[in-house]
Amino acid sequence: MQRDLHRTRTSFLSLSPLFFHLLFDTVGANVYVYSGCSQEKYQQGSPFEANLNSFLSSSVSSSTQTAYNSFALGNGTGAPPEAFLFGMYQCRGDLKIADCSKCIQGAVNQLNFVCPYSYGASLQLEGCYVRYEHIDFLGKSDTNLRFKKCSKRVSSDVEFFRRRDDVLTDLKGAAGFRVSSSGLVEGFAQCMGDLSAADCSACLVEAVDELKTLCGSAAASDVFLGQCYARYWASGYYGYSSDSPRQDGVGKTVAVIVGSVAGLAVIIVLLSLCRKAMG
């Protein structure tokens, strides 16, 4: 391949579309949804930072094999309590493992921008979720609202509401991850992998109830609780605008930063190829 690049500039140009496709083919899974950061900060070089780095690298490594894992670092080792770290990651249930791993890598990279030096942080992307805390939260039920997103409302469409309710009723019975559809309405729901079946069911019932309460007659909506989420949409409404401007502002900032880094990497690679092609 390099010999062809040295021969003609045409060969280099023919590679460019494929190069960009391979670079951005999983961008959908990496879209920012919401994040949360603790106000308490750790010090650089502290034992907690060492455990955090270990958790993040372990999450990336583990995600090449499994879509969910949890970690407890520092406790039981004689380390001071301020060094304890509990963390987990999870990918959306329909992602292939290769895309799961790419999403977790992206989330880990973004955490440093979103929550620098935080003792606790969570980041939800479209395709995956990463969270760590100073205290143990693993396996504990949490139905507190983290994020909601509602589209414009549907005034009087009896068929839509019937189909929506069919989907939401089905999602309440999910055990882990479930996709459901009825007519032109689709949806999916998922619990965190550390929840018991009973806690998962209770969380999804709460999430579905919140969808109806918070978004009413919306044509599409998302609700993320502490340990589960549910989403539905009518055909044509997937990717609708959010009613949460603060969170969107954070997401745009992250997108600009990460996009700038990716753009710089592209420029460096392209310049390198140009030098080889013209050499």
ABEGO torsion letter per residue (X at the ends): XAAAAAABAAAAAAAAAAAAAAAAAAAAAABBABBBBBABBBBBGBAAAAAAAAAAAAAAAAAAABABBBBBBGBGAGBBAAABBBBBBBBBAABBAAAAAAAAAAAAAAAAAABBGBABBBBBBAABBBBBBABBABGBBBABBABBBBBBBBABBAAAAAAAAAAAAAAAABBGBBBBBBEABBBBBBBBAABBAAAAAAAAAAAAAAAAAAAEABABBBBBBAABBBBBBBBGABGBBBABAAAAAAAAAAAAAAAAAAAAAAAAAAAAAAAAAAX
